[in-house]
């Protein structure tokens, strides 16, 4: 008899959240992912309001584990059905009753991905055994203009690590360009991928690494489609937007005082935490050879010391995506964190 493998030695199971409005193509995309010849063993949690889910309708004899949450919206099931489903999957995996190495959660069109993502930070058992890889939000090019007037649809875009525009072949170039510009204003951090007649390369669907703490400031900047504003100077041409959710990217070549930064972040989260959908940064801390990386969802955040700067140019980059972002408040707070260095 062999001892069970300690949890600490078991790599966490990557989790992908599929989000998007009703009719955006989530189930079709999931079916393609499960049918593809990638050799991955995938489990699925789906949130269906209907009586039967994709296992009955689409999968046939595909060897995949499907857990259906049929009662209510998945984002309202945190601490309830969704948490139990995640735990049961682990228990059956550990007992040898199931075999999977990746999990996909298909949210209903009415689900807010924020509380779901938050659960993977807040719940200790989930945090230890699962690694939230990213949120993939599908956007229906035909109906997005109207859907994006709703706060929920904007939140689904705002939380995304990648945006997949479907039905592009059903709209003209001008309409598609306007949609992509609007998506970029809401979430400048998420790359936009256009589905080609419903087909998407597998590489666009997995390994999003949206919740990994990695210390590459250039990668954060590169993820934005619009140049970042300067930390201390208001943008000379602030982007116009009518949406409640938007992105703020700040960049500084000055090192930050960690005590002043910590004080400001605590104040910001206390006052505006419920409006901060996603935030992520790579920071140059005064007197510290390593880069500090952090990320958060609402009031929950984590940070870690990453590799040393070495010969690379030192700079700080932070990205905030939120509802009615207090932009000047954020700029002033980060400016205060550098005053000691500048003064």
C-alpha positions as CSV (number, residue, x, y, z in Angstrom):
1,X,0.0,0.0,0.0
2,X,1.4,3.4,-0.9
3,X,0.8,6.6,0.9
4,X,-1.5,9.1,-0.9
5,X,0.3,11.9,-2.6
6,X,0.3,15.0,-0.4
7,X,-1.9,17.8,-1.7
8,X,1.1,20.2,-1.8
9,X,2.8,17.9,-4.4
10,X,-0.3,17.7,-6.6
11,X,-0.3,20.4,-9.3
12,X,-3.5,22.4,-9.1
13,X,-6.1,21.8,-11.7
14,X,-6.4,24.6,-14.2
15,X,-9.9,26.1,-14.5
16,X,-11.4,28.0,-17.4
17,X,-14.6,30.1,-17.0
18,X,-16.7,30.4,-20.2
19,X,-18.7,33.6,-19.9
20,X,-20.9,35.6,-22.2
21,X,-24.5,36.6,-23.0
22,X,-27.2,34.2,-24.0
23,X,-26.7,33.0,-27.6
24,X,-23.1,34.1,-27.8
25,X,-22.0,30.5,-28.6
26,X,-20.6,29.2,-25.3
27,X,-22.1,25.7,-25.6
28,X,-21.0,25.4,-29.3
29,X,-17.5,26.4,-28.3
30,X,-17.5,24.0,-25.4
31,X,-18.6,21.2,-27.7
32,X,-15.7,22.0,-30.1
33,X,-13.2,22.0,-27.3
34,X,-14.4,18.6,-26.0
35,X,-14.5,17.1,-29.5
36,X,-11.0,18.3,-30.4
37,X,-8.1,15.8,-30.5
38,X,-5.9,17.4,-27.8
39,X,-5.5,14.5,-25.4
40,X,-6.7,16.5,-22.4
41,X,-8.9,15.0,-19.8
42,X,-11.5,17.6,-19.2
43,X,-14.3,17.9,-16.6
44,X,-17.2,20.3,-17.1
45,X,-19.5,22.1,-14.8
46,X,-22.4,23.7,-16.6
47,X,-25.0,26.0,-15.5
48,X,-28.3,25.4,-17.3
49,X,-31.7,26.7,-16.5
50,X,-33.2,24.1,-18.7
51,X,-33.9,20.6,-17.5
52,X,-31.2,18.9,-19.6
53,X,-27.7,20.1,-20.3
54,X,-25.1,19.5,-22.9
55,X,-24.4,15.9,-21.9
56,X,-27.8,14.9,-23.1
57,X,-27.8,17.0,-26.2
58,X,-24.3,17.3,-27.6
59,X,-21.7,15.1,-26.1
60,X,-22.9,11.6,-27.2
61,X,-20.2,9.1,-26.1
62,X,-17.5,11.7,-25.5
63,X,-15.6,10.6,-22.4
64,X,-16.0,13.7,-20.3
65,X,-17.3,14.3,-16.8
66,X,-20.2,16.7,-16.7
67,X,-21.7,18.2,-13.6
68,X,-24.9,20.2,-14.2
69,X,-26.1,22.9,-11.9
70,X,-29.7,23.3,-13.0
71,X,-31.2,25.4,-10.2
72,X,-30.6,29.1,-10.4
73,X,-27.6,31.1,-11.6
74,X,-24.1,29.8,-11.0
75,X,-22.8,33.1,-9.6
76,X,-25.4,32.9,-6.8
77,X,-24.3,29.3,-6.0
78,X,-21.0,30.2,-4.4
79,X,-20.9,28.5,-1.0
80,X,-23.7,26.2,-2.2
81,X,-24.1,24.1,-5.3
82,X,-21.1,25.3,-7.2
83,X,-18.7,24.8,-4.2
84,X,-20.2,21.4,-3.5
85,X,-19.7,20.4,-7.1
86,X,-16.1,21.5,-7.1
87,X,-15.4,19.6,-3.9
88,X,-17.2,16.4,-5.1
89,X,-15.1,16.5,-8.3
90,X,-12.0,16.5,-6.1
91,X,-13.3,13.7,-3.9
92,X,-14.1,11.5,-6.8
93,X,-10.8,12.3,-8.5
94,X,-8.9,11.4,-5.3
95,X,-10.9,8.2,-4.9
96,X,-10.0,7.2,-8.5
97,X,-13.6,7.3,-9.6
98,X,-12.9,10.1,-12.1
99,X,-9.9,11.1,-14.1
100,X,-9.5,14.7,-15.3
101,X,-6.7,17.2,-15.5
102,X,-8.6,20.4,-16.5
103,X,-11.9,21.9,-15.6
104,X,-14.2,24.1,-17.7
105,X,-17.1,26.0,-16.0
106,X,-19.7,27.1,-18.5
107,X,-21.6,30.0,-16.9
108,X,-25.1,30.8,-17.9
109,X,-25.7,34.0,-19.9
110,X,-27.1,35.6,-16.7
111,X,-24.0,34.8,-14.6
112,X,-21.6,37.4,-13.3
113,X,-18.1,35.8,-13.4
114,X,-16.8,38.0,-10.6
115,X,-18.2,36.0,-7.6
116,X,-17.2,32.8,-9.3
117,X,-13.6,33.9,-9.7
118,X,-13.6,35.3,-6.2
119,X,-14.4,31.8,-4.8
120,X,-11.1,30.4,-6.1
121,X,-9.3,33.0,-3.9
122,X,-11.5,32.9,-0.8
123,X,-12.2,29.2,-0.4
124,X,-9.1,27.5,1.1
125,X,-9.8,24.0,-0.3
126,X,-10.5,25.4,-3.8
127,X,-7.5,27.6,-3.7
128,X,-5.2,24.7,-2.9
129,X,-6.5,22.3,-5.5
130,X,-7.6,24.5,-8.3
131,X,-5.8,27.2,-10.3
132,X,-8.1,29.7,-12.1
133,X,-6.5,29.9,-15.5
134,X,-8.7,32.6,-16.9
135,X,-12.0,33.9,-18.0
136,X,-12.9,33.6,-21.6
137,X,-15.9,35.8,-22.6
138,X,-17.7,35.3,-25.8
139,X,-19.3,38.4,-27.5
140,X,-22.0,38.1,-30.0
141,X,-21.1,40.5,-32.8
142,X,-24.7,40.7,-34.0
143,X,-26.4,41.6,-30.7
144,X,-23.5,43.0,-28.7
145,X,-24.3,46.6,-29.3
146,X,-27.6,46.3,-27.5
147,X,-26.4,43.7,-24.9
148,X,-23.4,45.9,-23.9
149,X,-25.8,48.6,-22.7
150,X,-26.6,46.3,-19.7
151,X,-24.3,46.3,-16.7
152,X,-24.0,42.5,-16.6
153,X,-22.7,42.3,-20.2
154,X,-20.2,45.0,-19.4
155,X,-19.1,43.1,-16.3
156,X,-18.6,39.9,-18.3
157,X,-16.4,41.8,-20.7
158,X,-14.6,43.6,-17.9
159,X,-13.7,40.4,-16.1
160,X,-12.3,38.7,-19.2
161,X,-8.8,37.6,-19.8
162,X,-9.6,37.1,-23.4
163,X,-12.6,38.2,-25.6
164,X,-13.8,36.0,-28.3
165,X,-16.1,37.7,-30.9
166,X,-18.5,35.3,-32.6
167,X,-20.7,35.7,-35.6
168,X,-18.2,38.2,-37.2
169,X,-19.3,37.0,-40.6
170,X,-22.8,38.3,-40.0
171,X,-21.8,42.0,-39.5
172,X,-19.9,44.4,-41.8
173,X,-16.4,45.6,-41.2
174,X,-17.5,49.0,-39.9
175,X,-19.8,47.5,-37.3
176,X,-17.1,45.0,-36.3
177,X,-14.5,47.7,-35.9
178,X,-16.8,49.8,-33.7
179,X,-17.6,46.8,-31.5
180,X,-13.9,46.0,-31.1
181,X,-13.2,49.6,-30.2
182,X,-15.9,49.6,-27.5
183,X,-14.7,46.3,-26.1
184,X,-11.2,47.7,-25.9
185,X,-12.4,50.8,-24.0
186,X,-14.1,48.5,-21.4
187,X,-11.3,46.1,-21.1
188,X,-7.9,47.1,-22.5
189,X,-6.2,44.2,-21.0
190,X,-8.0,41.4,-22.7
191,X,-6.9,40.4,-26.3
192,X,-9.7,40.3,-28.8
193,X,-9.9,37.2,-30.9
194,X,-12.3,36.9,-33.9
195,X,-13.9,33.5,-34.4
196,X,-13.6,32.5,-38.0
197,X,-17.0,31.0,-38.9
198,X,-17.2,29.6,-35.4
199,X,-13.8,28.0,-35.5
200,X,-11.2,29.0,-32.9
201,X,-7.7,27.5,-32.5
202,X,-7.4,25.4,-29.3
203,X,-4.5,27.6,-28.2
204,X,-6.9,30.5,-27.9
205,X,-9.1,28.6,-25.4
206,X,-6.6,27.3,-22.9
207,X,-3.5,28.5,-21.1
208,X,-4.9,32.0,-20.7
209,X,-2.8,32.5,-17.5
210,X,-4.9,35.4,-16.6
211,X,-4.6,34.8,-12.8
212,X,-1.0,33.8,-12.8
213,X,1.3,36.2,-11.0
214,X,4.1,37.0,-13.5
215,X,6.4,39.9,-13.3
216,X,6.6,41.2,-16.9
217,X,5.5,44.9,-17.0
218,X,5.9,44.9,-20.8
219,X,3.4,42.1,-21.1
220,X,0.8,44.1,-19.2
221,X,1.4,47.1,-21.4
222,X,1.3,44.9,-24.6
223,X,-2.0,43.6,-23.5
224,X,-3.6,47.0,-23.9
225,X,-4.7,48.2,-27.3
226,X,-4.4,51.8,-26.4
227,X,-1.1,53.3,-25.0
228,X,-1.1,53.7,-21.2
229,X,-1.5,57.0,-19.6
230,X,1.4,58.5,-17.6
231,X,1.2,58.0,-13.9
232,X,1.5,61.6,-12.8
233,X,0.0,63.4,-15.8
234,X,-3.6,63.2,-16.9
235,X,-4.0,61.8,-20.3
236,X,-3.9,64.7,-22.8
237,X,-6.6,63.0,-24.9
238,X,-8.7,61.0,-22.4
239,X,-10.7,58.4,-24.2
240,X,-14.4,59.1,-24.4
241,X,-16.7,56.3,-23.2
242,X,-20.3,55.9,-22.3
243,X,-19.9,52.6,-20.6
244,X,-19.9,52.3,-16.8
245,X,-17.0,49.8,-16.9
246,X,-13.6,50.9,-18.2
247,X,-9.9,50.3,-17.9
248,X,-7.2,52.5,-16.4
249,X,-3.5,51.7,-17.1
250,X,-0.7,53.5,-15.3
251,X,3.0,53.4,-15.8
252,X,5.9,54.9,-13.9
253,X,9.7,54.8,-14.1
254,X,9.9,55.9,-10.4
255,X,10.2,53.3,-7.7
256,X,7.3,53.1,-5.2
257,X,7.4,53.3,-1.5
258,X,5.8,50.1,-0.3
259,X,4.4,51.6,2.9
260,X,2.7,54.4,1.1
261,X,1.5,52.0,-1.6
262,X,0.1,49.6,1.0
263,X,-1.7,52.5,2.7
264,X,-3.2,53.7,-0.5
265,X,-4.4,50.3,-1.6
266,X,-6.1,49.6,1.7
267,X,-7.9,52.9,1.4
268,X,-8.9,52.2,-2.2
269,X,-10.2,48.7,-1.5
270,X,-12.1,50.0,1.5
271,X,-13.8,52.7,-0.4
272,X,-14.1,51.3,-3.9
273,X,-13.3,47.5,-3.6
274,X,-16.7,46.4,-4.8
275,X,-16.3,48.4,-8.0
276,X,-12.9,47.0,-8.9
277,X,-13.5,44.0,-11.2
278,X,-9.9,43.1,-11.9
279,X,-6.6,44.7,-11.1
280,X,-3.1,43.6,-11.8
281,X,0.4,45.1,-11.5
282,X,4.1,44.6,-11.8
283,X,5.8,47.1,-9.4
284,X,9.3,48.5,-8.9
285,X,9.6,48.9,-5.1
286,X,12.3,51.2,-3.7
287,X,15.3,49.4,-2.3
288,X,14.0,46.0,-3.5
289,X,15.9,44.0,-6.2
290,X,12.9,41.9,-7.0
291,X,9.7,42.9,-8.7
292,X,6.4,42.8,-6.8
293,X,3.5,41.3,-8.7
294,X,-0.1,41.5,-7.5
295,X,-3.6,41.0,-8.7
296,X,-7.1,41.1,-7.3
297,X,-10.8,40.7,-7.8
298,X,-13.0,43.1,-5.8
299,X,-11.6,43.3,-2.3
300,X,-9.6,40.0,-2.5
301,X,-6.0,40.3,-3.8
302,X,-2.8,38.5,-3.6
303,X,0.8,39.4,-4.2
304,X,4.2,37.8,-4.5
305,X,7.9,38.7,-5.0
306,X,8.9,37.7,-8.5
307,X,12.4,37.5,-10.1
308,X,15.0,40.2,-9.7
309,X,15.1,43.1,-12.3
310,X,18.7,42.4,-13.2
311,X,19.7,44.5,-16.2
312,X,16.1,45.0,-17.3
313,X,14.7,48.6,-17.2
314,X,12.8,49.0,-13.9
315,X,9.3,50.4,-14.1
316,X,5.9,49.9,-12.6
317,X,2.7,49.1,-14.6
318,X,-0.7,48.7,-13.0
319,X,-4.1,47.9,-14.7
320,X,-7.5,48.5,-13.1
321,X,-10.8,47.5,-14.7
322,X,-13.8,48.6,-12.8
323,X,-17.1,50.3,-12.7
324,X,-17.0,54.1,-12.6
325,X,-13.3,54.0,-11.8
326,X,-12.1,56.8,-9.5
327,X,-9.3,57.6,-12.0
328,X,-7.9,60.8,-10.3
329,X,-8.1,59.1,-6.9
330,X,-6.0,56.2,-8.2
331,X,-3.5,58.5,-10.0
332,X,-3.1,60.6,-6.9
333,X,-2.6,57.5,-4.6
334,X,0.1,56.1,-6.8
335,X,1.7,59.5,-7.1
336,X,1.9,59.7,-3.3
337,X,3.7,56.4,-3.3
338,X,6.6,57.9,-5.3
339,X,6.7,61.4,-3.6
340,X,9.4,60.3,-1.1
341,X,11.5,59.1,-4.0
342,X,11.0,62.1,-6.2
343,X,11.1,64.7,-3.4
